[in-house]
Amino acid sequence: MSVENWILGFTLMGIGMGTVLLFLCVLIGSMRIMSTIVLYLNKIFPEKVETVQKAVKKVVSNDDEAIAVALAAIMARK
């Protein structure tokens, strides 16, 4: 391989890496700008926060009747 091919290869590699680096810098900058805009808009137009209420559990105070019914059903099967 000649020296000219090496120089062309490194030049092409440098241009490609520079292009990718420039694109990534532009991408990061635009993301920061968009983040700032969204934070500003969230202060102006906040989202409504919905509160979730816990389900009220029914307390069965008389389990004796249920147990008696279950025992009666078991005895009836025997």
C-alpha positions as CSV (number, residue, x, y, z in Angstrom):
1,M,0.0,0.0,0.0
2,S,1.2,3.4,-0.8
3,V,1.4,6.4,1.6
4,E,-1.3,8.2,-0.4
5,N,-3.8,5.5,0.3
6,W,-3.0,5.7,4.0
7,I,-3.5,9.5,3.9
8,L,-6.8,9.2,2.0
9,G,-8.0,6.5,4.5
10,F,-7.2,8.6,7.5
11,T,-8.7,11.7,5.9
12,L,-11.9,9.9,5.2
13,M,-11.9,8.4,8.7
14,G,-11.4,11.9,10.2
15,I,-14.2,13.4,8.1
16,G,-16.5,10.5,9.1
17,M,-15.7,10.7,12.8
18,G,-16.0,14.5,12.7
19,T,-19.4,14.3,11.1
20,V,-20.7,11.8,13.7
21,L,-19.3,13.9,16.5
22,L,-20.9,17.1,15.1
23,F,-24.2,15.2,14.7
24,L,-24.1,14.0,18.3
25,C,-23.3,17.5,19.6
26,V,-26.2,18.9,17.7
27,L,-28.4,16.1,19.0
28,I,-27.4,16.7,22.6
29,G,-27.9,20.5,22.3
30,S,-31.3,20.1,20.7
31,M,-32.4,17.7,23.5
32,R,-31.3,20.1,26.2
33,I,-33.2,23.0,24.5
34,M,-36.3,20.8,24.2
35,S,-36.0,19.7,27.8
36,T,-35.9,23.4,28.9
37,I,-38.9,24.2,26.7
38,V,-40.9,21.3,28.1
39,L,-40.1,22.2,31.7
40,Y,-41.2,25.8,31.0
41,L,-44.4,24.6,29.4
42,N,-45.1,22.2,32.4
43,K,-45.0,25.3,34.7
44,I,-47.5,27.1,32.5
45,F,-49.8,24.1,31.9
46,P,-49.4,21.6,34.7
47,E,-50.9,18.2,34.5
48,K,-53.8,17.2,36.7
49,V,-52.8,14.7,39.4
50,E,-55.4,12.1,40.0
51,T,-55.6,10.7,43.5
52,V,-56.3,7.0,43.9
53,Q,-58.5,6.1,46.7
54,K,-57.9,2.8,48.5
55,A,-60.7,0.3,48.2
56,V,-62.7,-0.1,51.4
57,K,-62.7,-3.7,52.5
58,K,-65.9,-5.0,53.9
59,V,-65.4,-6.4,57.4
60,V,-67.5,-9.5,58.0
61,S,-68.1,-9.7,61.7
62,N,-70.1,-12.9,61.7
63,D,-68.1,-15.7,60.2
64,D,-69.8,-18.3,62.4
65,E,-72.8,-18.4,60.1
66,A,-70.6,-19.1,57.1
67,I,-68.7,-21.8,59.0
68,A,-72.0,-23.4,60.1
69,V,-73.3,-23.4,56.5
70,A,-70.0,-24.9,55.2
71,L,-70.1,-27.6,57.9
72,A,-73.7,-28.4,57.2
73,A,-72.9,-28.8,53.5
74,I,-70.0,-31.1,54.3
75,M,-72.2,-33.2,56.6
76,A,-74.9,-33.4,54.0
77,R,-72.5,-34.9,51.5
78,K,-71.4,-37.7,53.8
